[in-house]
């Protein structure tokens, strides 16, 4: 499943590679049966067109959400934000990319009403 470069980046501790691996684990857990059907040649399995499915049902969005929660659990991030934590703190503590940390930070600040 993983590209060679992602594997090498993961081995080197690249935070983006960690997110990619968590994302793929999410696919395996949440969508494994679907992918097995598609790859088995089952003609009844519907190939998804991402533009035709609701946001909440998009497997890519779901896998991203899984990766975010797996690497940056909401309760821990919320507590950090309440203590004045920043995206840089999230990035450092959870070893994620700045982009992933910033997205999580923005979402959780909104959830906290800040």
C-alpha positions in Angstrom: 0.0 0.0 0.0 2.8 2.4 0.9 4.9 4.1 -1.7 8.6 3.5 -1.2 9.3 7.1 -0.5 6.6 7.3 2.2 8.3 4.2 3.9 11.7 5.9 3.7 10.3 9.2 5.0 8.6 7.3 7.8 11.8 5.6 8.7 13.5 9.0 8.9 10.7 10.3 11.2 9.0 12.6 8.7 5.8 13.9 10.3 3.9 14.0 7.0 4.8 10.3 6.4 3.3 9.5 9.9 0.1 11.1 8.8 0.1 9.3 5.5 0.5 5.9 7.3 -2.2 6.7 9.8 -4.5 7.8 6.9 -3.9 4.4 5.2 -4.5 2.5 8.4 -7.8 4.4 8.6 -8.7 3.2 5.1 -7.9 -0.4 6.1 -10.0 -0.3 9.3 -13.0 1.6 7.9 -13.0 0.6 4.2 -11.2 -2.7 4.1 -14.2 -4.7 3.0 -15.0 -2.2 0.2 -11.5 -2.3 -1.1 -11.4 -6.1 -1.1 -14.6 -6.1 -3.1 -13.2 -3.6 -5.7 -9.9 -5.5 -6.1 -11.6 -8.9 -6.3 -13.4 -7.8 -9.5 -16.8 -7.8 -7.9 -18.9 -6.0 -10.5 -21.6 -5.2 -7.9 -19.2 -3.0 -5.9 -19.8 0.6 -6.8 -16.7 2.7 -7.7 -17.1 6.0 -5.8 -17.0 9.3 -7.5 -16.0 11.7 -4.8 -17.9 14.5 -6.3 -21.2 12.5 -5.9 -21.0 11.6 -2.3 -21.7 13.7 0.8 -18.7 15.2 2.6 -19.3 13.0 5.7 -19.3 9.8 3.6 -16.1 10.6 1.6 -13.6 7.9 2.4 -10.7 10.3 2.0 -12.2 12.7 4.5 -12.9 9.8 6.9 -9.3 8.5 6.6 -8.0 12.0 7.2 -10.2 12.3 10.3 -9.0 8.9 11.5 -5.4 9.9 11.1 -5.9 13.2 12.9 -7.6 11.5 15.9 -5.0 8.7 15.9 -2.1 11.1 16.0 -3.6 14.0 17.9 -6.4 12.9 20.2 -9.0 15.6 20.6 -9.1 15.5 24.4 -5.3 16.0 24.6 -5.3 18.8 22.0 -8.3 20.5 23.7 -6.5 20.5 27.0 -3.3 21.9 25.4 -5.3 24.7 23.7 -7.0 25.6 27.0 -3.5 26.0 28.5 -2.5 28.4 25.7 -1.0 25.8 23.3 -0.4 26.8 19.7 -0.1 24.9 16.4 3.7 24.8 17.0 3.1 23.1 20.3 0.8 20.5 18.7 3.4 19.9 16.0 6.2 19.4 18.5 4.3 17.3 21.1 2.4 15.0 18.7 5.2 15.0 16.0 2.9 16.0 13.1 3.4 18.5 10.3 2.6 22.2 10.9 -0.3 21.9 8.4 -1.9 19.0 10.3 -1.3 20.8 13.6 -2.8 24.0 12.3 -5.9 22.3 10.9 -6.5 20.5 14.2 -5.8 23.6 16.2 -8.3 25.7 14.2 -11.0 23.0 14.4 -10.6 22.4 18.2 -10.5 26.2 19.0 -13.8 26.5 17.2 -15.2 23.4 19.0 -14.1 25.0 22.3 -15.8 28.3 21.3 -12.6 30.3 21.3 
